[in-house]
């Protein structure tokens, strides 16, 4: 060929002639194959055909190598994914199962998955869904997705899966693929969220009910106290009044339990040693539980301190112990254990995830009848009880749940039918010294002559407080709400020593009323009353420092003592 100049590289290499053919590829050529000669010659059609045949062989080899590399990359991706991936023929026999699929189903790495069918990886209910719904839908539409379960080494595993039918260019189904993701953790978190929402809703309802009942009980207790003060000690009517008072006090205990569950019970946390509390309660529990229940106490000597309300913690331990006794009608063993626990990672449980941190753990374990799954799911709900009618209120464990939550802790439950139950409570550990000893109450005179301004929107409660304080010598002014209280204070020319106010009132809460009065009367002191508090004086149910508070319902004696304490600053 004389029409084209000889390339310099060819001329320098002594090449006289040559021919070239394309190495064909599926999408584009792989390259060009050249053949050269050092002497001039004329290439024939046979020479060209031979060179093209060699190029075609090269193209096939290159294509095969590229396909192998692509396949290796795809397999590497499938092996690295955390989802179950299976490929099966039209007869549903498995052609491939990735590493995550083997781990999820418990198939050993050395075992060949090719001898199995897709149905082998599903429990009976899942097989039926795959056979009657998923595969037919994939054939019709090309894909099907939904939630089902795979067989795991420890039982069924909830998964979200996609089933795909892959077709040839001609439209014939060549194989199926299944991609499934373990959603057990997601379902557990969703159940935790639903449970939290339900408990929060029930807590708001319980707090509202407790608020209304506490106002009623305050009026009942106050009226009863006033009537008892007017009766002689041998008056036959005293017995009936004392019965009314006793019943009201029992009702007050129920409302306090409701408030504890809803985390509205006012608490005064302090640093204390859980070991001391458990050891102090041991004698009480032995009398309470009876001789049929053996009590074992195992407290770790190095247990750190916790910051909690000691009364609430006592209630938690006693409630759990009584619940354990009821689960052991024929006797058994109750174990109380404390120890330090350090969680270096979040610890998931059925109900809540315990965040990483330093805790003091209290475990209360019995050898009783245990609980099934439906019972465990509802065990902390208020008014839920497995006891016969009249044998329980269903508030014991709800109170435990609320108290632990309000103390910033977490509660975990493990139980098996016939094997007993263990409640484990994790309270944040604090580095502090021994618990502070409670100061003994000094005897005080409960009468007074000071001027007291009472702001209470509940008529019966306001009237009882007015009568009780007047009977003890106080000068009393009463108001239905904050605005009326401000007006009374504005007209009064003398000193007002104390404001006694409900926390939750229409238009103006007790905190705002106190602040506005303090601006014009800096020496006035404030005692807050409520059966249900908001964050006006509390922070998540914890009393702010320096705030005087009296929880409804209360007896008139308790009210009188509290008023003297506030006036004389003995808080």
Helices and strands as residue ranges (DSSP letters): H 8-12, E 17-23, E 31-37, H 45-80, E 84-89, E 94-97, H 99-105, G 113-115, G 118-121, H 124-129, I 130-134, H 135-141, E 143-152, E 155-167, E 173-182, H 184-230, H 237-261, E 270-273, H 274-289, E 293-299, E 305-308, H 310-326, E 332-343, E 347-348, E 353-354, E 357-366, H 373-378, H 396-406, E 410-416, E 420-430, E 451-455, H 459-471, E 475-479, H 482-491, E 498-502, H 510-520, E 525-530, E 538-539, E 542-543, E 548-551, H 556-567
